[in-house]
Amino acid sequence: MRLSLRTRPELEIAWSPKRARTRLSIWWLLRHLLSIGLMHAAVLLTVYFLLLLGDALFTSYAIVLRDAVFVSYVAQLGWLQRMASDIKAAIACVVGLSALLQMLLFLWRFFLD
Amino acid sequence: MRVWQADLAFHFANAARAVGLGLAAVAWASALSNEAQQNPDIRTAVQVAAAIVGVAISQFLTRLPPSATVVDLLQPFEKDILAVAREYARGDAEQMAFLVARIAARAAVHIRRGAVIPARAADRRAWLRALAQVAAD
């Protein structure tokens, strides 16, 4: 079977992002905005969990080496407790900012691309 | 992998990258302003600016998710598509170009309708052969 050259532009449909765009509905848009929010919540929880893990590891280390002179673990734990809320608030701010920017840029690309 | 899974993975990767970069920028700005012995107001302003710049740069370098165009999902299998098309075309270059386009278009339609892209290379080739068989008929 011999084909004419007119069939070749079909390749553009396959690989060109502009021509291959699927039908994008409001439902699709909302689904992605929700996904962005959920994924940022997952990232926030992951970071908090890692903080908790680090704190637990440090506490274990301090308890194990409680007799060592160079480990003033009481002071260190006090410092961690004082700083924890500040650090967590800063992390939450960065995550919130990231979610906001990702949603805004997603909407911008959705309407402009 | 289904399209919605690819979308979630895409959003999670973007979020993790942006948050990681933002936190690193804040930590860096905090350490620098501490070393420079700035007052707390300036340190806070520098940290906020670092977070905004870090996150904005990371987010600006992203694109639309895979379900906007399934090109991102199909292009990694370009070699498989070409191999199957070559197999069915039997040396005819025009037939091969036609088959590549048809296979890719049919694969895109199947994926949009919820088909799962086989993870194993052998299964993927079999799936593409089935699409090629329909396209060649």
gemmi code that builds the backbone of each chain (N, CA, C; Angstrom):
import gemmi

chains = {
    "A": [
        ("MET", (0.851, -1.190, 0.000), (0.000, 0.000, 0.000), (0.888, 1.241, 0.000)),
        ("ARG", (0.722, 2.077, -1.008), (1.524, 3.307, -1.104), (0.673, 4.478, -0.626)),
        ("LEU", (1.304, 5.324, 0.134), (0.557, 6.453, 0.692), (1.066, 7.762, 0.120)),
        ("SER", (0.180, 8.719, 0.039), (0.603, 10.028, -0.452), (1.286, 10.802, 0.670)),
        ("LEU", (1.953, 11.874, 0.300), (2.657, 12.690, 1.280), (1.703, 13.398, 2.236)),
        ("ARG", (0.428, 13.471, 1.822), (-0.526, 14.206, 2.654), (-0.756, 13.509, 4.000)),
        ("THR", (-0.403, 12.241, 4.110), (-0.601, 11.540, 5.383), (0.462, 11.928, 6.404)),
        ("ARG", (1.591, 12.459, 5.946), (2.678, 12.743, 6.884), (2.365, 13.802, 7.946)),
        ("PRO", (1.605, 14.846, 7.616), (1.295, 15.812, 8.683), (0.619, 15.189, 9.891)),
        ("GLU", (0.135, 13.972, 9.783), (-0.469, 13.333, 10.960), (0.540, 13.176, 12.088)),
        ("LEU", (1.807, 13.111, 11.727), (2.845, 13.010, 12.758), (2.811, 14.210, 13.690)),
        ("GLU", (2.459, 15.363, 13.141), (2.401, 16.569, 13.962), (1.321, 16.444, 15.028)),
        ("ILE", (0.230, 15.771, 14.674), (-0.853, 15.587, 15.634), (-0.341, 14.768, 16.815)),
        ("ALA", (0.516, 13.811, 16.507), (1.007, 12.943, 17.571), (1.967, 13.658, 18.502)),
        ("TRP", (2.870, 14.452, 17.964), (3.937, 14.991, 18.823), (3.827, 16.476, 19.136)),
        ("SER", (3.024, 17.217, 18.420), (2.948, 18.655, 18.702), (2.067, 18.907, 19.929)),
        ("PRO", (2.613, 19.512, 20.997), (1.804, 19.729, 22.200), (0.576, 20.583, 21.937)),
        ("LYS", (0.698, 21.571, 21.062), (-0.436, 22.458, 20.829), (-1.571, 21.728, 20.125)),
        ("ARG", (-1.205, 20.891, 19.137), (-2.253, 20.207, 18.390), (-2.780, 18.993, 19.123)),
        ("ALA", (-1.935, 18.446, 20.037), (-2.358, 17.238, 20.739), (-3.151, 17.536, 22.004)),
        ("ARG", (-3.403, 18.798, 22.272), (-4.100, 19.126, 23.521), (-5.486, 18.512, 23.548)),
        ("THR", (-5.745, 17.865, 24.635), (-7.049, 17.238, 24.792), (-8.080, 18.303, 25.180)),
        ("ARG", (-9.338, 17.922, 25.192), (-10.357, 18.882, 25.597), (-10.187, 19.178, 27.097)),
        ("LEU", (-10.027, 20.448, 27.410), (-9.754, 20.819, 28.795), (-10.996, 21.519, 29.351)),
        ("SER", (-11.621, 20.874, 30.319), (-12.868, 21.401, 30.854), (-12.634, 22.071, 32.199)),
        ("ILE", (-13.691, 22.675, 32.713), (-13.618, 23.283, 34.049), (-13.358, 22.192, 35.093)),
        ("TRP", (-13.972, 21.034, 34.872), (-13.766, 19.907, 35.790), (-12.298, 19.524, 35.814)),
        ("TRP", (-11.666, 19.479, 34.653), (-10.226, 19.150, 34.551), (-9.402, 20.190, 35.315)),
        ("LEU", (-9.803, 21.442, 35.152), (-9.096, 22.543, 35.829), (-9.203, 22.411, 37.352)),
        ("LEU", (-10.430, 22.190, 37.830), (-10.646, 22.068, 39.281), (-9.924, 20.849, 39.849)),
        ("ARG", (-9.931, 19.761, 39.073), (-9.251, 18.536, 39.514), (-7.762, 18.805, 39.732)),
        ("HIS", (-7.185, 19.587, 38.832), (-5.744, 19.869, 38.963), (-5.459, 20.853, 40.095)),
        ("LEU", (-6.347, 21.816, 40.284), (-6.148, 22.739, 41.414), (-6.221, 21.967, 42.729)),
        ("LEU", (-7.180, 21.046, 42.809), (-7.306, 20.208, 44.010), (-6.069, 19.325, 44.184)),
        ("SER", (-5.591, 18.772, 43.071), (-4.386, 17.921, 43.126), (-3.192, 18.710, 43.643)),
        ("ILE", (-3.052, 19.949, 43.164), (-1.915, 20.779, 43.607), (-2.000, 21.005, 45.120)),
        ("GLY", (-3.204, 21.314, 45.606), (-3.389, 21.514, 47.045), (-3.068, 20.254, 47.837)),
        ("LEU", (-3.577, 19.127, 47.360), (-3.353, 17.857, 48.072), (-1.872, 17.477, 48.080)),
        ("MET", (-1.221, 17.676, 46.958), (0.196, 17.299, 46.877), (1.056, 18.194, 47.771)),
        ("HIS", (0.667, 19.458, 47.888), (1.412, 20.341, 48.787), (1.176, 19.956, 50.245)),
        ("ALA", (-0.051, 19.529, 50.549), (-0.316, 19.045, 51.916), (0.546, 17.807, 52.199)),
        ("ALA", (0.671, 16.934, 51.188), (1.505, 15.732, 51.360), (2.968, 16.118, 51.575)),
        ("VAL", (3.427, 17.105, 50.823), (4.817, 17.560, 50.986), (5.026, 18.158, 52.378)),
        ("LEU", (4.043, 18.942, 52.837), (4.144, 19.553, 54.171), (4.226, 18.470, 55.249)),
        ("LEU", (3.356, 17.468, 55.128), (3.379, 16.375, 56.118), (4.707, 15.621, 56.069)),
        ("THR", (5.227, 15.432, 54.866), (6.511, 14.724, 54.728), (7.638, 15.504, 55.416)),
        ("VAL", (7.652, 16.820, 55.197), (8.705, 17.644, 55.814), (8.574, 17.620, 57.338)),
        ("TYR", (7.333, 17.720, 57.840), (7.120, 17.668, 59.295), (7.558, 16.310, 59.852)),
        ("PHE", (7.258, 15.263, 59.107), (7.654, 13.929, 59.560), (9.185, 13.815, 59.625)),
        ("LEU", (9.854, 14.378, 58.621), (11.321, 14.338, 58.627), (11.885, 15.144, 59.799)),
        ("LEU", (11.219, 16.274, 60.103), (11.644, 17.069, 61.260), (11.501, 16.253, 62.540)),
        ("LEU", (10.355, 15.582, 62.646), (10.078, 14.758, 63.835), (11.120, 13.651, 63.951)),
        ("LEU", (11.420, 13.055, 62.799), (12.408, 11.966, 62.776), (13.771, 12.488, 63.213)),
        ("GLY", (14.139, 13.666, 62.704), (15.425, 14.253, 63.085), (15.473, 14.564, 64.569)),
        ("ASP", (14.362, 15.089, 65.088), (14.282, 15.396, 66.509), (14.409, 14.122, 67.337)),
        ("ALA", (13.708, 13.070, 66.886), (13.762, 11.800, 67.622), (15.175, 11.227, 67.602)),
        ("LEU", (15.831, 11.321, 66.462), (17.203, 10.805, 66.360), (18.146, 11.588, 67.273)),
        ("PHE", (17.964, 12.922, 67.274), (18.827, 13.740, 68.109), (18.596, 13.436, 69.591)),
        ("THR", (17.301, 13.269, 69.954), (16.976, 12.964, 71.348), (17.597, 11.627, 71.756)),
        ("SER", (17.490, 10.646, 70.863), (18.077, 9.329, 71.160), (19.582, 9.465, 71.357)),
        ("TYR", (20.197, 10.232, 70.488), (21.648, 10.445, 70.565), (22.020, 11.106, 71.891)),
        ("ALA", (21.215, 12.108, 72.277), (21.500, 12.816, 73.524), (21.320, 11.900, 74.725)),
        ("ILE", (20.295, 11.045, 74.660), (20.044, 10.139, 75.792), (21.168, 9.112, 75.910)),
        ("VAL", (21.575, 8.591, 74.775), (22.643, 7.579, 74.791), (23.938, 8.182, 75.325)),
        ("LEU", (24.226, 9.420, 74.952), (25.494, 10.054, 75.372), (25.295, 11.020, 76.538)),
        ("ARG", (24.379, 10.675, 77.443), (24.024, 11.637, 78.494), (25.194, 11.942, 79.433)),
        ("ASP", (26.148, 11.033, 79.517), (27.272, 11.271, 80.426), (28.408, 12.048, 79.768)),
        ("ALA", (28.325, 12.197, 78.463), (29.412, 12.892, 77.783), (29.347, 14.388, 78.079)),
        ("VAL", (30.494, 14.968, 78.267), (30.549, 16.375, 78.664), (30.080, 17.281, 77.524)),
        ("PHE", (30.431, 16.909, 76.304), (30.170, 17.802, 75.171), (28.710, 17.808, 74.720)),
        ("VAL", (27.897, 16.922, 75.268), (26.490, 16.919, 74.842), (25.642, 17.547, 75.943)),
        ("SER", (25.319, 18.791, 75.759), (24.417, 19.432, 76.736), (23.012, 19.306, 76.159)),
        ("TYR", (22.502, 18.107, 76.268), (21.264, 17.809, 75.526), (20.067, 18.571, 76.069)),
        ("VAL", (20.089, 18.926, 77.363), (18.952, 19.669, 77.905), (18.834, 21.021, 77.196)),
        ("ALA", (19.975, 21.683, 77.048), (19.973, 22.968, 76.356), (19.568, 22.796, 74.898)),
        ("GLN", (20.070, 21.737, 74.279), (19.747, 21.514, 72.871), (18.257, 21.234, 72.682)),
        ("LEU", (17.710, 20.417, 73.566), (16.280, 20.102, 73.446), (15.440, 21.348, 73.706)),
        ("GLY", (15.878, 22.167, 74.663), (15.169, 23.416, 74.922), (15.180, 24.311, 73.702)),
        ("TRP", (16.333, 24.367, 73.063), (16.449, 25.169, 71.840), (15.513, 24.629, 70.759)),
        ("LEU", (15.482, 23.318, 70.614), (14.605, 22.707, 69.607), (13.143, 23.038, 69.887)),
        ("GLN", (12.774, 22.954, 71.187), (11.383, 23.246, 71.535), (11.040, 24.707, 71.268)),
        ("ARG", (11.968, 25.588, 71.552), (11.694, 27.006, 71.302), (11.568, 27.287, 69.810)),
        ("MET", (12.415, 26.648, 69.046), (12.478, 26.964, 67.623), (11.455, 26.195, 66.798)),
        ("ALA", (10.923, 25.139, 67.334), (10.088, 24.258, 66.517), (8.907, 24.994, 65.894)),
        ("SER", (8.203, 25.782, 66.674), (6.999, 26.428, 66.136), (7.380, 27.447, 65.046)),
        ("ASP", (8.490, 28.154, 65.273), (8.924, 29.125, 64.258), (9.288, 28.423, 62.956)),
        ("ILE", (10.056, 27.365, 63.111), (10.508, 26.644, 61.911), (9.321, 26.034, 61.175)),
        ("LYS", (8.411, 25.452, 61.945), (7.245, 24.840, 61.302), (6.381, 25.899, 60.611)),
        ("ALA", (6.251, 27.051, 61.235), (5.463, 28.119, 60.600), (6.144, 28.587, 59.318)),
        ("ALA", (7.468, 28.701, 59.345), (8.199, 29.125, 58.140), (8.035, 28.088, 57.028)),
        ("ILE", (8.115, 26.805, 57.412), (7.936, 25.745, 56.401), (6.530, 25.803, 55.817)),
        ("ALA", (5.547, 25.991, 56.691), (4.157, 26.076, 56.213), (3.985, 27.273, 55.276)),
        ("CYS", (4.660, 28.379, 55.588), (4.575, 29.562, 54.709), (5.161, 29.266, 53.334)),
        ("VAL", (6.321, 28.601, 53.320), (6.955, 28.276, 52.031), (6.069, 27.333, 51.227)),
        ("VAL", (5.488, 26.350, 51.907), (4.614, 25.397, 51.202), (3.367, 26.107, 50.679)),
        ("GLY", (2.786, 26.981, 51.494), (1.608, 27.731, 51.056), (1.913, 28.631, 49.873)),
        ("LEU", (3.055, 29.281, 49.941), (3.483, 30.152, 48.838), (3.673, 29.333, 47.556)),
        ("SER", (4.289, 28.169, 47.726), (4.520, 27.299, 46.564), (3.194, 26.851, 45.954)),
        ("ALA", (2.238, 26.464, 46.805), (0.927, 26.025, 46.296), (0.235, 27.166, 45.553)),
        ("LEU", (0.285, 28.351, 46.139), (-0.363, 29.513, 45.517), (0.259, 29.812, 44.150)),
        ("LEU", (1.594, 29.831, 44.108), (2.273, 30.139, 42.846), (2.018, 29.053, 41.797)),
        ("GLN", (2.028, 27.782, 42.250), (1.796, 26.698, 41.286), (0.392, 26.789, 40.700)),
        ("MET", (-0.582, 27.111, 41.558), (-1.955, 27.251, 41.054), (-2.067, 28.431, 40.090)),
        ("LEU", (-1.457, 29.549, 40.457), (-1.541, 30.736, 39.593), (-0.863, 30.489, 38.243)),
        ("LEU", (0.333, 29.876, 38.289), (1.038, 29.610, 37.028), (0.308, 28.567, 36.191)),
        ("PHE", (-0.322, 27.595, 36.866), (-1.116, 26.585, 36.153), (-2.286, 27.256, 35.423)),
        ("LEU", (-2.976, 28.165, 36.135), (-4.106, 28.876, 35.510), (-3.624, 29.755, 34.356)),
        ("TRP", (-2.485, 30.402, 34.566), (-1.921, 31.269, 33.530), (-1.603, 30.453, 32.276)),
        ("ARG", (-0.957, 29.310, 32.462), (-0.612, 28.465, 31.305), (-1.865, 27.892, 30.662)),
        ("PHE", (-2.842, 27.542, 31.499), (-4.086, 26.965, 30.979), (-4.786, 27.947, 30.047)),
        ("PHE", (-4.829, 29.214, 30.467), (-5.554, 30.193, 29.652), (-4.720, 30.758, 28.508)),
        ("LEU", (-3.407, 30.759, 28.634), (-2.571, 31.379, 27.595), (-2.021, 30.383, 26.574)),
        ("ASP", (-1.733, 29.151, 26.987), (-1.111, 28.192, 26.045), (-2.105, 27.773, 24.971)),
    ],
    "B": [
        ("MET", (0.969, 2.944, 33.824), (0.556, 4.110, 34.612), (-0.611, 4.820, 33.924)),
        ("ARG", (-1.611, 5.172, 34.730), (-2.756, 5.894, 34.172), (-2.465, 7.395, 34.136)),
        ("VAL", (-3.287, 8.117, 33.381), (-3.030, 9.559, 33.212), (-3.134, 10.295, 34.546)),
        ("TRP", (-4.151, 9.950, 35.343), (-4.326, 10.681, 36.612), (-3.170, 10.406, 37.557)),
        ("GLN", (-2.611, 9.192, 37.482), (-1.442, 8.897, 38.327), (-0.243, 9.716, 37.866)),
        ("ALA", (-0.094, 9.816, 36.556), (1.014, 10.626, 36.015), (0.849, 12.088, 36.411)),
        ("ASP", (-0.416, 12.564, 36.416), (-0.674, 13.955, 36.834), (-0.304, 14.175, 38.298)),
        ("LEU", (-0.715, 13.227, 39.151), (-0.401, 13.368, 40.581), (1.108, 13.342, 40.810)),
        ("ALA", (1.785, 12.427, 40.117), (3.251, 12.340, 40.259), (3.898, 13.638, 39.786)),
        ("PHE", (3.365, 14.193, 38.717), (3.887, 15.461, 38.183), (3.715, 16.589, 39.205)),
        ("HIS", (2.505, 16.698, 39.777), (2.253, 17.769, 40.753), (3.089, 17.561, 42.020)),
        ("PHE", (3.226, 16.308, 42.446), (4.014, 16.046, 43.661), (5.480, 16.405, 43.427)),
        ("ALA", (5.999, 16.023, 42.265), (7.406, 16.340, 41.956), (7.616, 17.850, 41.924)),
        ("ASN", (6.671, 18.560, 41.307), (6.783, 20.033, 41.258), (6.748, 20.631, 42.654)),
        ("ALA", (5.794, 20.141, 43.464), (5.639, 20.686, 44.821), (6.896, 20.408, 45.643)),
        ("ALA", (7.394, 19.173, 45.588), (8.571, 18.811, 46.386), (9.788, 19.627, 45.952)),
        ("ARG", (9.937, 19.793, 44.637), (11.088, 20.553, 44.130), (11.004, 22.025, 44.564)),
        ("ALA", (9.817, 22.610, 44.421), (9.657, 24.032, 44.766), (9.845, 24.251, 46.268)),
        ("VAL", (9.250, 23.376, 47.081), (9.378, 23.531, 48.537), (10.835, 23.312, 48.959)),
        ("GLY", (11.475, 22.312, 48.384), (12.889, 22.058, 48.714), (13.762, 23.247, 48.369)),
        ("LEU", (13.541, 23.780, 47.186), (14.341, 24.942, 46.760), (14.038, 26.158, 47.630)),
        ("GLY", (12.758, 26.345, 47.950), (12.357, 27.465, 48.796), (12.970, 27.370, 50.181)),
        ("LEU", (12.926, 26.187, 50.774), (13.498, 26.009, 52.119), (15.014, 26.184, 52.095)),
        ("ALA", (15.636, 25.669, 51.055), (17.094, 25.834, 50.948), (17.451, 27.317, 50.816)),
        ("ALA", (16.652, 28.038, 50.029), (16.912, 29.479, 49.854), (16.735, 30.225, 51.179)),
        ("VAL", (15.688, 29.847, 51.942), (15.450, 30.501, 53.236), (16.601, 30.199, 54.204)),
        ("ALA", (17.032, 28.943, 54.229), (18.134, 28.567, 55.138), (19.408, 29.318, 54.766)),
        ("TRP", (19.653, 29.422, 53.478), (20.847, 30.114, 52.992), (20.787, 31.603, 53.360)),
        ("ALA", (19.608, 32.207, 53.123), (19.435, 33.638, 53.443), (19.563, 33.855, 54.949)),
        ("SER", (19.037, 32.920, 55.728), (19.120, 33.039, 57.184), (20.578, 32.986, 57.646)),
        ("ALA", (21.311, 32.026, 57.106), (22.716, 31.889, 57.507), (23.528, 33.116, 57.093)),
        ("LEU", (23.271, 33.599, 55.865), (24.030, 34.763, 55.377), (23.730, 36.018, 56.200)),
        ("SER", (22.429, 36.241, 56.470), (22.066, 37.449, 57.225), (22.527, 37.339, 58.675)),
        ("ASN", (22.604, 36.116, 59.172), (23.128, 35.916, 60.523), (24.622, 36.248, 60.572)),
        ("GLU", (25.328, 35.773, 59.561), (26.769, 36.059, 59.499), (27.024, 37.554, 59.337)),
        ("ALA", (26.116, 38.213, 58.589), (26.275, 39.654, 58.368), (25.794, 40.479, 59.557)),
        ("GLN", (25.288, 39.808, 60.580), (24.827, 40.447, 61.823), (23.794, 41.537, 61.552)),
        ("GLN", (22.781, 41.152, 60.749), (21.694, 42.092, 60.459), (20.659, 42.033, 61.586)),
        ("ASN", (19.818, 43.090, 61.660), (18.788, 43.068, 62.708), (17.635, 42.141, 62.285)),
        ("PRO", (16.800, 41.727, 63.235), (15.748, 40.729, 62.935), (14.803, 41.134, 61.815)),
        ("ASP", (14.480, 42.408, 61.709), (13.557, 42.839, 60.648), (14.151, 42.585, 59.264)),
        ("ILE", (15.421, 42.963, 59.119), (16.084, 42.750, 57.817), (16.211, 41.259, 57.537)),
        ("ARG", (16.552, 40.488, 58.563), (16.687, 39.029, 58.378), (15.372, 38.417, 57.912)),
        ("THR", (14.278, 38.860, 58.533), (12.959, 38.322, 58.144), (12.642, 38.693, 56.700)),
        ("ALA", (12.900, 39.963, 56.358), (12.610, 40.415, 54.991), (13.439, 39.637, 53.971)),
        ("VAL", (14.715, 39.416, 54.301), (15.603, 38.668, 53.385), (15.114, 37.231, 53.228)),
        ("GLN", (14.676, 36.630, 54.329), (14.200, 35.237, 54.250), (12.921, 35.123, 53.426)),
        ("VAL", (12.019, 36.068, 53.616), (10.764, 36.048, 52.838), (11.074, 36.235, 51.355)),
        ("ALA", (11.983, 37.176, 51.064), (12.346, 37.418, 49.657), (13.002, 36.178, 49.055)),
        ("ALA", (13.862, 35.530, 49.826), (14.533, 34.323, 49.331), (13.518, 33.217, 49.050)),
        ("ALA", (12.530, 33.082, 49.946), (11.495, 32.048, 49.735), (10.711, 32.342, 48.464)),
        ("ILE", (10.317, 33.595, 48.285), (9.518, 33.948, 47.099), (10.322, 33.713, 45.820)),
        ("VAL", (11.572, 34.172, 45.808), (12.393, 34.020, 44.592), (12.656, 32.542, 44.298)),
        ("GLY", (13.026, 31.778, 45.331), (13.323, 30.347, 45.127), (12.131, 29.582, 44.592)),
        ("VAL", (10.985, 29.785, 45.223), (9.775, 29.063, 44.800), (9.327, 29.536, 43.418)),
        ("ALA", (9.394, 30.846, 43.183), (8.936, 31.381, 41.891), (9.785, 30.837, 40.746)),
        ("ILE", (11.096, 30.778, 40.940), (11.967, 30.259, 39.867), (11.633, 28.796, 39.588)),
        ("SER", (11.492, 28.026, 40.665), (11.199, 26.604, 40.483), (9.855, 26.396, 39.780)),
        ("GLN", (8.834, 27.152, 40.213), (7.506, 26.979, 39.613), (7.457, 27.493, 38.175)),
        ("PHE", (8.233, 28.527, 37.896), (8.195, 29.102, 36.554), (8.760, 28.122, 35.517)),
        ("LEU", (9.642, 27.235, 35.959), (10.269, 26.305, 35.023), (9.422, 25.049, 34.767)),
        ("THR", (8.207, 25.023, 35.282), (7.350, 23.856, 35.033), (6.512, 24.083, 33.781)),
        ("ARG", (5.657, 23.123, 33.485), (4.765, 23.243, 32.325), (3.408, 22.642, 32.702)),
        ("LEU", (2.525, 22.492, 31.734), (1.221, 21.898, 32.024), (1.381, 20.406, 32.330)),
        ("PRO", (0.470, 19.828, 33.121), (0.588, 18.402, 33.494), (0.413, 17.466, 32.293)),
        ("PRO", (0.803, 16.197, 32.441), (0.778, 15.267, 31.300), (-0.594, 15.096, 30.653)),
        ("SER", (-1.682, 15.260, 31.414), (-2.991, 15.030, 30.798), (-3.398, 16.164, 29.860)),
        ("ALA", (-2.709, 17.307, 29.917), (-3.021, 18.386, 28.971), (-2.688, 17.920, 27.554)),
        ("THR", (-1.551, 17.327, 27.409), (-1.198, 16.652, 26.149), (-0.588, 15.324, 26.582)),
        ("VAL", (-0.922, 14.255, 25.921), (-0.355, 12.964, 26.338), (1.020, 12.748, 25.709)),
        ("VAL", (1.535, 13.789, 25.091), (2.849, 13.688, 24.449), (3.922, 13.256, 25.444)),
        ("ASP", (3.854, 13.834, 26.660), (4.861, 13.509, 27.669), (4.818, 12.033, 28.044)),
        ("LEU", (3.627, 11.445, 27.968), (3.511, 10.030, 28.331), (3.963, 9.122, 27.199)),
        ("LEU", (3.786, 9.586, 25.965), (4.091, 8.727, 24.817), (5.536, 8.850, 24.337)),
        ("GLN", (6.100, 10.028, 24.494), (7.431, 10.223, 23.913), (8.509, 9.293, 24.462)),
        ("PRO", (8.450, 8.899, 25.752), (9.458, 7.924, 26.202), (9.403, 6.602, 25.439)),
        ("PHE", (8.259, 6.311, 24.802), (8.126, 5.037, 24.084), (8.282, 5.215, 22.577)),
        ("GLU", (8.890, 6.320, 22.209), (9.049, 6.611, 20.787), (9.814, 5.493, 20.072)),
        ("LYS", (10.845, 4.979, 20.757), (11.631, 3.898, 20.136), (10.778, 2.666, 19.902)),
        ("ASP", (9.924, 2.341, 20.878), (9.042, 1.176, 20.734), (8.080, 1.376, 19.565)),
        ("ILE", (7.529, 2.595, 19.489), (6.575, 2.886, 18.406), (7.268, 2.757, 17.047)),
        ("LEU", (8.473, 3.314, 16.955), (9.217, 3.239, 15.687), (9.553, 1.795, 15.341)),
        ("ALA", (9.932, 1.005, 16.360), (10.298, -0.393, 16.101), (9.104, -1.185, 15.593)),
        ("VAL", (7.944, -0.981, 16.225), (6.738, -1.713, 15.801), (6.316, -1.268, 14.407)),
        ("ALA", (6.377, 0.051, 14.159), (6.000, 0.559, 12.837), (6.945, 0.014, 11.761)),
        ("ARG", (8.238, -0.061, 12.080), (9.222, -0.596, 11.124), (8.922, -2.054, 10.814)),
        ("GLU", (8.530, -2.768, 11.854), (8.227, -4.194, 11.710), (7.047, -4.412, 10.761)),
        ("TYR", (6.020, -3.568, 10.898), (4.820, -3.718, 10.081), (4.983, -3.113, 8.687)),
        ("ALA", (5.866, -2.117, 8.555), (6.012, -1.431, 7.266), (6.843, -2.252, 6.282)),
        ("ARG", (7.671, -3.128, 6.752), (8.531, -3.998, 5.934), (9.342, -3.185, 4.919)),
        ("GLY", (10.007, -2.153, 5.418), (10.922, -1.406, 4.556), (10.315, -0.262, 3.785)),
        ("ASP", (9.016, -0.105, 3.832), (8.374, 0.997, 3.122), (8.393, 2.250, 4.016)),
        ("ALA", (9.151, 3.261, 3.630), (9.347, 4.446, 4.485), (8.040, 5.210, 4.699)),
        ("GLU", (7.251, 5.342, 3.614), (5.993, 6.091, 3.741), (4.997, 5.342, 4.617)),
        ("GLN", (4.947, 4.054, 4.424), (4.058, 3.224, 5.248), (4.469, 3.321, 6.718)),
        ("MET", (5.783, 3.366, 6.925), (6.280, 3.451, 8.295), (5.861, 4.780, 8.941)),
        ("ALA", (6.013, 5.883, 8.194), (5.618, 7.196, 8.724), (4.125, 7.206, 9.043)),
        ("PHE", (3.352, 6.600, 8.136), (1.909, 6.530, 8.349), (1.579, 5.735, 9.604)),
        ("LEU", (2.259, 4.589, 9.741), (1.988, 3.732, 10.900), (2.405, 4.402, 12.211)),
        ("VAL", (3.538, 5.084, 12.182), (3.986, 5.796, 13.396), (2.913, 6.784, 13.843)),
        ("ALA", (2.419, 7.551, 12.873), (1.399, 8.547, 13.210), (0.131, 7.890, 13.727)),
        ("ARG", (-0.278, 6.788, 13.048), (-1.521, 6.110, 13.447), (-1.388, 5.462, 14.824)),
        ("ILE", (-0.244, 4.821, 15.049), (-0.035, 4.158, 16.342), (-0.029, 5.199, 17.469)),
        ("ALA", (0.694, 6.290, 17.236), (0.781, 7.328, 18.273), (-0.596, 7.941, 18.541)),
        ("ALA", (-1.341, 8.193, 17.474), (-2.665, 8.797, 17.647), (-3.605, 7.842, 18.374)),
        ("ARG", (-3.556, 6.561, 18.003), (-4.432, 5.580, 18.663), (-4.028, 5.395, 20.127)),
        ("ALA", (-2.721, 5.368, 20.367), (-2.243, 5.231, 21.753), (-2.713, 6.425, 22.587)),
        ("ALA", (-2.641, 7.623, 21.990), (-3.080, 8.828, 22.717), (-4.559, 8.739, 23.068)),
        ("VAL", (-5.360, 8.284, 22.108), (-6.800, 8.153, 22.367), (-7.063, 7.131, 23.467)),
        ("HIS", (-6.356, 5.986, 23.395), (-6.543, 4.935, 24.411), (-6.166, 5.446, 25.800)),
        ("ILE", (-5.053, 6.178, 25.864), (-4.595, 6.678, 27.177), (-5.594, 7.687, 27.728)),
        ("ARG", (-6.081, 8.569, 26.861), (-7.067, 9.557, 27.329), (-8.330, 8.892, 27.827)),
        ("ARG", (-8.655, 7.730, 27.246), (-9.866, 7.033, 27.674), (-9.613, 6.116, 28.866)),
        ("GLY", (-8.426, 6.199, 29.452), (-8.177, 5.464, 30.697), (-7.340, 4.219, 30.575)),
        ("ALA", (-6.779, 3.955, 29.397), (-5.951, 2.750, 29.255), (-4.681, 2.889, 30.092)),
        ("VAL", (-4.190, 1.750, 30.550), (-2.957, 1.731, 31.339), (-1.790, 1.448, 30.398)),
        ("ILE", (-0.748, 2.261, 30.477), (0.443, 2.004, 29.667), (1.209, 0.871, 30.337)),
        ("PRO", (1.415, -0.255, 29.640), (2.106, -1.381, 30.282), (3.512, -0.985, 30.732)),
        ("ALA", (3.864, -1.446, 31.921), (5.173, -1.072, 32.482), (6.297, -1.894, 31.854)),
        ("ARG", (6.018, -3.184, 31.590), (7.067, -4.041, 31.033), (7.222, -3.768, 29.541)),
        ("ALA", (8.482, -3.781, 29.094), (8.760, -3.468, 27.686), (8.067, -4.451, 26.747)),
        ("ALA", (8.064, -5.737, 27.122), (7.453, -6.756, 26.256), (5.945, -6.522, 26.136)),
        ("ASP", (5.308, -6.204, 27.262), (3.861, -5.943, 27.240), (3.547, -4.683, 26.438)),
        ("ARG", (4.441, -3.703, 26.570), (4.238, -2.442, 25.842), (4.333, -2.678, 24.339)),
        ("ARG", (5.327, -3.492, 23.954), (5.464, -3.817, 22.526), (4.216, -4.556, 22.021)),
        ("ALA", (3.705, -5.474, 22.851), (2.510, -6.226, 22.444), (1.318, -5.277, 22.281)),
        ("TRP", (1.197, -4.334, 23.205), (0.105, -3.349, 23.134), (0.236, -2.503, 21.866)),
        ("LEU", (1.465, -2.066, 21.575), (1.690, -1.244, 20.378), (1.479, -2.068, 19.107)),
        ("ARG", (1.822, -3.371, 19.155), (1.589, -4.240, 17.988), (0.097, -4.369, 17.715)),
        ("ALA", (-0.672, -4.467, 18.815), (-2.140, -4.555, 18.633), (-2.667, -3.275, 17.982)),
        ("LEU", (-2.144, -2.146, 18.412), (-2.557, -0.869, 17.807), (-2.108, -0.796, 16.351)),
        ("ALA", (-0.897, -1.288, 16.085), (-0.370, -1.258, 14.715), (-1.183, -2.166, 13.800)),
        ("GLN", (-1.623, -3.298, 14.358), (-2.404, -4.238, 13.555), (-3.715, -3.572, 13.097)),
        ("VAL", (-4.353, -2.864, 14.028), (-5.603, -2.150, 13.687), (-5.299, -1.053, 12.667)),
        ("ALA", (-4.169, -0.344, 12.877), (-3.824, 0.755, 11.982), (-3.469, 0.255, 10.584)),
        ("ALA", (-2.854, -0.916, 10.514), (-2.415, -1.422, 9.214), (-3.561, -2.024, 8.412)),
        ("ASP", (-4.618, -2.435, 9.082), (-5.740, -3.092, 8.389), (-6.517, -2.095, 7.517)),
    ],
}
model = gemmi.Model(1)
for chain_id, residues in chains.items():
    chain = gemmi.Chain(chain_id)
    for i, (resn, *xyz) in enumerate(residues, 1):
        res = gemmi.Residue()
        res.name, res.seqid = resn, gemmi.SeqId(i, " ")
        for name, pos in zip(("N", "CA", "C"), xyz):
            atom = gemmi.Atom()
            atom.name, atom.element = name, gemmi.Element(name[0])
            atom.pos, atom.b_iso = gemmi.Position(*pos), 0.0
            res.add_atom(atom)
        chain.add_residue(res)
    model.add_chain(chain)
structure = gemmi.Structure()
structure.add_model(model)
structure.setup_entities()
